[in-house]
């Protein structure tokens, strides 16, 4: 589905970057058999929203060492949503991940892609608060709806006091760290 916010989300990812832009698309939160389909689908989204032919897309490699090399070479990383545990499996194997992601790169994520980066997040599927990798010192509530106020309070009271980001479906925020 194409929405007004999606257009700005994809534009924000490459905003201010010099062309040609190398963009790494990461689907570790999904089953491997879906990666190629999602890659083609998101590639078309980027191209249709941005109308650019100066984007070089890379599908995140299955092997961790190859993925690390890709991280070193790209300007921006998009981490797709899905199951956060799938992302943790890959990302926990990478030493200095925080430094690699912060080296003048734009990092964007949707749902699980944001969960993995934050300190704590509300897991709507299990209705529990879980811990991300703590790269960003924030708490996140993805797929937030106003009827989830009690869950939001639980997240607020969990762990140390950190900024809480609530993301309603189809919305995004820009954070600078």
Buried (B, 14 or more C-beta within 10 A) or exposed (E): EEEEEBBBBBEBBBEEBEEEBBBBBBBBBBEEEBBEEBBEEBBEBBBEBBEEEEBEBBBBBEEBEEBBEBBEEBBBBBBBBBBBBBBBEBBEEBEEBBEBBEEEBBBBBBBBBBBBBBBBBBBBEEEEBBBBBBBBEBBBBBBBEEEBEEBBEBBEEBEEEBEBBBBEEEEBEEEEE
